[in-house]
Amino acid sequence: MFAIIRTGGKQYRVQEGDRINVELLDVAEGAEVTFDEVLLVGNDASTTVGAPTVSGASVTALVEAQTRGPKVTFFHFKNKTRQSRKKGHRQHETRVRITGISA
């Protein structure tokens, strides 16, 4: 069974046992979190598409870690004045492990 969930403005296709990094959630490590915005639930036999969400469906996950993503660097350069600026950024993320899908 798989599901498509929406969290942090992004959509993820998940199955039970998957580990994904999502936008930062204000939840402690080791806690359980429930995603209620389930857009699609499917298996080999059938698929249920929500309008916009599937009613009564939810995905539960266990918070494994609060981490930071890879460093993204960007460089600004202005010609003729030779003015430049290099900056970097690391996005805060939450790593979760999907424990169950209920439709």
KEGU-735693 format. One record per residue: residue number from 1; chain; y, x, z of N, C-alpha, C in turn. Coordinates in Angstrom, 2 decimals. Layout:
// residues N
(NUM; A; (Y; X; Z); (Y; X; Z); (Y; X; Z))
...
// end
This chain:
// residues 103
(1; A; (-1.18; 0.85; 0.00); (0.00; 0.00; 0.00); (1.24; 0.90; 0.00))
(2; A; (2.24; 0.50; -0.75); (3.48; 1.25; -0.80); (4.65; 0.29; -0.68))
(3; A; (5.82; 0.84; -0.39); (7.03; 0.03; -0.26); (8.22; 0.85; -0.72))
(4; A; (9.27; 0.15; -1.11); (10.55; 0.79; -1.43); (11.54; 0.30; -0.40))
(5; A; (12.11; 1.25; 0.36); (13.06; 0.90; 1.42); (14.44; 1.45; 1.07))
(6; A; (15.46; 0.87; 1.70); (16.83; 1.34; 1.50); (17.39; 1.72; 2.87))
(7; A; (17.87; 2.97; 2.95); (18.52; 3.45; 4.16); (19.51; 4.54; 3.79))
(8; A; (20.66; 4.51; 4.40); (21.67; 5.52; 4.13); (22.22; 5.47; 2.71))
(9; A; (22.17; 4.30; 2.07); (22.67; 4.16; 0.72); (21.74; 4.68; -0.35))
(10; A; (20.52; 5.05; 0.03); (19.54; 5.55; -0.94); (18.26; 4.75; -0.82))
(11; A; (17.43; 4.83; -1.85); (16.16; 4.13; -1.87); (15.02; 5.13; -1.91))
(12; A; (13.96; 4.83; -1.15); (12.82; 5.73; -1.04); (11.53; 4.94; -1.26))
(13; A; (10.60; 5.54; -2.02); (9.27; 4.96; -2.19); (8.37; 5.63; -1.16))
(14; A; (7.77; 4.83; -0.28); (7.01; 5.39; 0.83); (5.62; 4.77; 0.89))
(15; A; (4.70; 5.56; 1.42); (3.35; 5.11; 1.75); (3.08; 5.53; 3.19))
(16; A; (2.06; 4.97; 3.77); (1.71; 5.34; 5.13); (1.30; 6.81; 5.18))
(17; A; (1.87; 7.55; 6.12); (1.58; 8.98; 6.26); (2.60; 9.87; 5.58))
(18; A; (3.50; 9.33; 4.77); (4.51; 10.14; 4.09); (5.54; 10.68; 5.09))
(19; A; (6.05; 11.87; 4.78); (7.16; 12.46; 5.54); (8.35; 12.55; 4.61))
(20; A; (9.48; 11.94; 5.01); (10.67; 11.97; 4.17); (11.87; 12.36; 5.01))
(21; A; (12.88; 12.91; 4.35); (14.16; 13.21; 4.98); (15.15; 12.14; 4.55))
(22; A; (15.76; 11.47; 5.52); (16.74; 10.43; 5.25); (18.08; 10.84; 5.85))
(23; A; (19.12; 10.11; 5.50); (20.43; 10.36; 6.09); (20.32; 10.24; 7.62))
(24; A; (21.23; 10.88; 8.31); (21.19; 10.97; 9.77); (21.09; 9.59; 10.42))
(25; A; (20.10; 9.42; 11.28); (19.92; 8.21; 12.08); (20.21; 8.55; 13.53))
(26; A; (20.87; 7.66; 14.23); (21.23; 7.89; 15.63); (20.06; 7.47; 16.52))
(27; A; (18.95; 8.22; 16.42); (17.73; 7.94; 17.17); (17.20; 9.27; 17.69))
(28; A; (16.66; 9.27; 18.91); (16.14; 10.50; 19.50); (14.82; 10.90; 18.84))
(29; A; (14.52; 12.19; 18.92); (13.25; 12.69; 18.39); (12.09; 12.08; 19.17))
(30; A; (11.04; 11.72; 18.47); (9.87; 11.12; 19.09); (9.95; 9.61; 19.20))
(31; A; (11.10; 9.02; 18.90); (11.26; 7.57; 18.97); (10.75; 6.92; 17.69))
(32; A; (10.51; 5.64; 17.76); (10.06; 4.90; 16.60); (11.23; 4.09; 16.04))
(33; A; (11.34; 4.08; 14.72); (12.43; 3.37; 14.05); (11.81; 2.39; 13.05))
(34; A; (12.47; 1.24; 12.86); (11.99; 0.22; 11.94); (13.01; 0.03; 10.83))
(35; A; (12.55; 0.10; 9.60); (13.39; -0.15; 8.43); (13.15; -1.59; 7.97))
(36; A; (14.18; -2.43; 8.05); (14.04; -3.84; 7.69); (14.45; -4.13; 6.26))
(37; A; (15.20; -3.23; 5.63); (15.62; -3.44; 4.25); (14.52; -2.96; 3.30))
(38; A; (13.51; -3.81; 3.11); (12.38; -3.49; 2.23); (12.63; -4.22; 0.91))
(39; A; (12.79; -3.47; -0.17); (13.12; -4.05; -1.47); (11.90; -4.47; -2.26))
(40; A; (10.76; -3.79; -2.03); (9.55; -4.06; -2.79); (8.34; -3.65; -1.97))
(41; A; (7.29; -4.45; -2.03); (6.02; -4.13; -1.38); (4.93; -4.32; -2.41))
(42; A; (4.04; -3.33; -2.55); (2.99; -3.46; -3.55); (1.72; -2.74; -3.17))
(43; A; (0.64; -3.12; -3.84); (-0.64; -2.42; -3.73); (-1.32; -2.52; -5.09))
(44; A; (-2.60; -2.20; -5.17); (-3.30; -2.21; -6.45); (-3.38; -3.61; -7.06))
(45; A; (-3.46; -4.63; -6.21); (-3.68; -5.98; -6.71); (-2.39; -6.72; -7.06))
(46; A; (-1.37; -6.59; -6.22); (-0.16; -7.39; -6.44); (1.09; -6.63; -5.99))
(47; A; (2.22; -7.13; -6.45); (3.52; -6.55; -6.09); (4.47; -7.68; -5.74))
(48; A; (5.19; -7.53; -4.63); (6.18; -8.50; -4.21); (7.55; -7.87; -4.30))
(49; A; (8.41; -8.47; -5.11); (9.77; -7.97; -5.29); (10.71; -8.89; -4.53))
(50; A; (11.61; -8.30; -3.74); (12.55; -9.09; -2.97); (13.77; -9.48; -3.77))
(51; A; (14.49; -10.46; -3.24); (15.72; -10.90; -3.89); (16.81; -11.08; -2.84))
(52; A; (17.49; -10.08; -2.34); (17.35; -8.66; -2.64); (16.30; -7.96; -1.77))
(53; A; (15.89; -8.56; -0.63); (14.88; -7.91; 0.20); (13.68; -8.85; 0.36))
(54; A; (12.54; -8.28; 0.71); (11.33; -9.05; 0.96); (11.43; -9.59; 2.37))
(55; A; (11.37; -10.91; 2.52); (11.52; -11.50; 3.85); (10.26; -11.26; 4.68))
(56; A; (10.46; -10.87; 5.93); (9.36; -10.63; 6.84); (8.70; -9.27; 6.70))
(57; A; (9.13; -8.45; 5.77); (8.52; -7.14; 5.57); (9.32; -6.08; 6.34))
(58; A; (8.60; -5.09; 6.85); (9.26; -3.99; 7.56); (8.38; -2.74; 7.46))
(59; A; (9.03; -1.61; 7.64); (8.35; -0.32; 7.62); (8.67; 0.38; 8.92))
(60; A; (7.66; 0.84; 9.63); (7.88; 1.56; 10.88); (7.65; 3.05; 10.64))
(61; A; (8.44; 3.85; 11.36); (8.35; 5.30; 11.19); (8.60; 5.98; 12.52))
(62; A; (8.09; 7.20; 12.64); (8.26; 8.01; 13.83); (9.23; 9.14; 13.50))
(63; A; (10.25; 9.31; 14.32); (11.24; 10.36; 14.10); (10.64; 11.69; 14.55))
(64; A; (10.50; 12.62; 13.60); (9.92; 13.93; 13.91); (10.98; 14.95; 14.29))
(65; A; (12.12; 14.96; 13.59); (13.12; 15.99; 13.86); (14.48; 15.56; 13.33))
(66; A; (15.52; 16.08; 13.97); (16.89; 15.96; 13.48); (17.23; 17.33; 12.90))
(67; A; (17.36; 17.43; 11.58); (17.52; 18.72; 10.92); (18.79; 18.71; 10.08))
(68; A; (18.99; 19.81; 9.36); (20.08; 19.93; 8.41); (19.49; 20.33; 7.07))
(69; A; (20.05; 19.80; 6.01); (19.55; 20.05; 4.67); (19.92; 21.43; 4.17))
(70; A; (19.57; 21.72; 2.93); (19.91; 23.03; 2.36); (21.41; 23.16; 2.16))
(71; A; (21.89; 24.41; 2.16); (23.32; 24.65; 2.01); (23.75; 24.42; 0.57))
(72; A; (24.81; 23.66; 0.41); (25.41; 23.41; -0.89); (26.73; 24.14; -0.91))
(73; A; (26.90; 25.09; -1.84); (28.14; 25.85; -1.93); (28.91; 25.40; -3.15))
(74; A; (30.24; 25.42; -3.03); (31.08; 25.09; -4.17); (32.25; 26.05; -4.19))
(75; A; (32.73; 26.30; -5.40); (33.73; 27.33; -5.63); (34.85; 26.74; -6.48))
(76; A; (36.09; 26.80; -5.97); (37.26; 26.34; -6.70); (38.03; 27.58; -7.16))
(77; A; (38.47; 27.56; -8.41); (39.24; 28.68; -8.95); (40.37; 28.14; -9.80))
(78; A; (41.59; 28.64; -9.55); (42.73; 28.25; -10.36); (43.12; 29.44; -11.23))
(79; A; (43.12; 29.19; -12.52); (43.44; 30.23; -13.48); (44.92; 30.63; -13.37))
(80; A; (45.23; 31.80; -13.83); (46.57; 32.38; -13.87); (47.08; 32.78; -12.50))
(81; A; (46.90; 31.95; -11.49); (47.33; 32.34; -10.15); (46.24; 33.11; -9.42))
(82; A; (45.01; 33.08; -9.97); (43.84; 33.75; -9.39); (43.58; 33.29; -7.95))
(83; A; (43.86; 32.05; -7.73); (43.63; 31.46; -6.41); (42.20; 30.92; -6.38))
(84; A; (41.44; 31.27; -5.36); (40.05; 30.82; -5.28); (39.70; 30.43; -3.85))
(85; A; (38.69; 29.57; -3.77); (38.21; 29.15; -2.46); (36.73; 28.84; -2.58))
(86; A; (35.93; 29.41; -1.70); (34.50; 29.16; -1.67); (34.16; 28.51; -0.34))
(87; A; (33.47; 27.38; -0.40); (33.11; 26.65; 0.81); (31.65; 26.24; 0.72))
(88; A; (31.08; 25.92; 1.85); (29.70; 25.46; 1.92); (29.56; 24.29; 2.87))
(89; A; (28.46; 23.57; 2.72); (28.24; 22.38; 3.54); (26.74; 22.16; 3.70))
(90; A; (26.33; 21.75; 4.90); (24.94; 21.36; 5.15); (24.94; 19.96; 5.72))
(91; A; (24.22; 19.05; 5.06); (24.18; 17.65; 5.46); (23.17; 17.46; 6.60))
(92; A; (23.53; 16.66; 7.58); (22.61; 16.33; 8.68); (21.59; 15.32; 8.18))
(93; A; (20.31; 15.54; 8.54); (19.22; 14.70; 8.09); (18.29; 14.36; 9.25))
(94; A; (17.51; 13.33; 9.06); (16.47; 12.95; 10.01); (15.14; 12.95; 9.27))
(95; A; (14.16; 13.69; 9.78); (12.83; 13.71; 9.17); (11.97; 12.67; 9.87))
(96; A; (11.42; 11.74; 9.10); (10.59; 10.67; 9.65); (9.21; 10.69; 8.98))
(97; A; (8.21; 10.23; 9.74); (6.85; 10.07; 9.21); (6.52; 8.58; 9.25))
(98; A; (6.15; 8.04; 8.11); (5.86; 6.60; 7.98); (4.54; 6.31; 8.68))
(99; A; (4.58; 5.37; 9.64); (3.38; 5.03; 10.39); (2.77; 3.70; 9.99))
(100; A; (3.56; 2.81; 9.41); (2.98; 1.51; 9.04); (3.89; 0.70; 8.13))
(101; A; (3.26; -0.12; 7.31); (3.98; -1.04; 6.42); (3.42; -2.43; 6.67))
(102; A; (4.29; -3.36; 7.02); (3.84; -4.75; 7.23); (4.57; -5.64; 6.24))
(103; A; (3.81; -6.47; 5.56); (4.40; -7.35; 4.53); (4.39; -8.78; 5.00))
// end
